[in-house]
Amino acid sequence: MYSRTVTEPPEHIVQNGKCVFGTFAGFPKRLDIRNVKAPFSGIPFPQFLTNFRIKSSLVFMFNIGSYIGIVEFFDQKIFGYAEVNFWNKETNRKFAYRSFMGPRRRFIPHNLVAGYCASFNKKRYIRISWDHERNRFSLIFNMNGDSVRPSANAAFLAHYRNPHTCEMTAVVPAPTKSRCNASYACTAVIHGSLSLDKTKRNDAVPMEKTDGNAFLNINRSYYNFVSACEIALATGMIGQKHVSFKIVMQAEESVDIENINENFLFVDGQCTPLPPVLITHSLGLRENWIIQDTENMVDLTFTPISDHFRDNTFVIARTQVHTILGTFEGVLKTQENESIVLHNVEGIVRKQMLRL
């Protein structure tokens, strides 16, 4: 059975100009990876230049009532964007909204104890906030509609002290030990609602407040000029269990990936670190994806249903992102060797290429 060393988080991720790698239970006070010495090929560039190569993202996945979706913030230093994508699980209808954000000192905060990430666009208001001392984190968004899309409003609240909440942090080589990729993950039970306003074609679709599941991921990394990865995400109920997972495959494999990676399975507030995996889709993105490891802990098939594709260019920067709704089939195993059987479980995979 695969196992990985899990320790307490360090006071600082970067100490004396070097990264502190590992898998940590909980989180450091700050997700800050600045001021690594000579992170690119050992060449001692000025740190203000190497710090500029750090990019950040925040992803909040939710599964509540009839809806499943993702809220994403991405910080490219010069500009950023916030995007809301969600689907009706019964009809597979897609709703997509985006907000572009101009230059700002920092889009995604370093502080993991308390902070917020927001887009204040009047037509695309999005705010994700967290505060461990107050025992809560939340998501609010108010999206104005148009001739095609209805206005959408959501408010979700979760509590850190809920027994189903679990927080983990991984600091992995990116892809060598001269620089790092730091990723914070939190899974929780949420309470709230998501409602659609009336349009010319459709009546309003209100939702009573209900319980659901969410997965929050904050990532900060020294990106290559061209970076690519594929990510599988799911959060929800399987039988009577609250189950979430994040499985990542980078195009460029990092060193010591067996002992340090970002793959996690959460079951009822307990975390199982997962081994590295191979994700394949040899017949194309619209056909079945195969997700497997060599330790018999991950054996999944993903069947796509709906693909939301974004291709954006800003000066020389370019992002191509597929956000695909689908269903998972297969088995995941916990560290206690318990099999979590997935049958027609909704989830999302993302295939992204970034040229920065």
Disulfide bonds with the S-S distance in Angstrom:
none
